Amino acid sequence: MCIRDSINAEYGLNHLLEISASQMYPGHGMHISAPTEKIQQYISHRQEREQQIISFLNSHQTTEGVKILEIVQVLYAAYPQSVWRAASHNVYLHLQKLFTEGRVTVQIKGRKQDQLPLNLSDRHECDSDLLKHDGEREQIEKEMQESIDWTWNLVRNV
């Protein structure tokens, strides 16, 4: 399963639980002999990370909003900076889910957005065909770089 967005990841993981497989053979790493337990760990970890992001946004609420890198620097402080780029994409996927659910807002260059101007998760590196096209990959890199400057805030209930 290629994680393209957090909503589909949640659905996919829950679907895998329903299958009740006795073995799981991921695209990388060793086979998993207790998949139900491992899938539960994945789900719990994703829920925990989402809650960490919400808590961070709640405690850093500003009119300007918070950038993805600010979230990454705190939530992934114990990890080497070499993984922060991948972590930024992971945080983006969570924020995308929260945006879709109406729980966060995003501003680009100071202007609140009604929709995300691009869907980076549609063109993620797990698309092996994209890796063959340098021009496409450069465009993805440019869009990823632009998304770093977007700012995010929790939606406040009035």
ZIRA-V854888 format. One record per residue. D_LAST is the distance of its C-alpha to the last C-alpha in Angstrom with 2 decimals. Layout:
{{D_LAST} {D_LAST}}
This chain:
{{38.60} {37.32} {33.67} {32.22} {28.57} {26.72} {25.92} {29.63} {30.69} {28.79} {30.37} {33.75} {33.81} {32.98} {35.67} {38.13} {37.50} {38.38} {41.65} {42.82} {45.18} {47.73} {47.90} {45.67} {47.08} {44.46} {45.17} {45.81} {46.80} {48.74} {48.52} {46.35} {48.21} {45.25} {42.61} {40.35} {39.93} {39.42} {36.83} {34.90} {35.07} {33.72} {30.77} {30.04} {30.38} {28.01} {25.34} {25.99} {25.81} {22.49} {21.09} {22.75} {21.11} {17.58} {18.57} {20.08} {17.10} {14.93} {17.69} {18.43} {15.15} {16.35} {15.90} {19.06} {18.10} {20.63} {23.83} {25.31} {28.30} {26.31} {25.03} {28.58} {30.22} {28.42} {28.31} {31.84} {33.36} {36.04} {37.14} {39.52} {38.12} {40.20} {37.66} {34.59} {34.95} {34.81} {31.97} {30.03} {30.53} {29.41} {26.15} {25.75} {26.24} {23.52} {21.08} {22.30} {21.53} {17.97} {17.58} {19.21} {16.87} {13.81} {12.92} {14.04} {14.68} {18.14} {19.66} {23.36} {25.08} {21.90} {20.73} {17.75} {19.34} {18.69} {21.29} {23.43} {26.52} {28.85} {29.03} {31.00} {31.12} {33.26} {35.80} {35.90} {39.12} {39.84} {41.14} {44.72} {45.81} {43.56} {45.40} {48.55} {47.27} {46.94} {45.47} {42.65} {42.09} {41.98} {39.30} {37.19} {37.74} {36.67} {33.43} {32.71} {33.40} {31.05} {28.15} {28.64} {27.24} {23.98} {20.93} {18.10} {14.59} {12.19} {9.18} {6.15} {3.78} {0.00}}
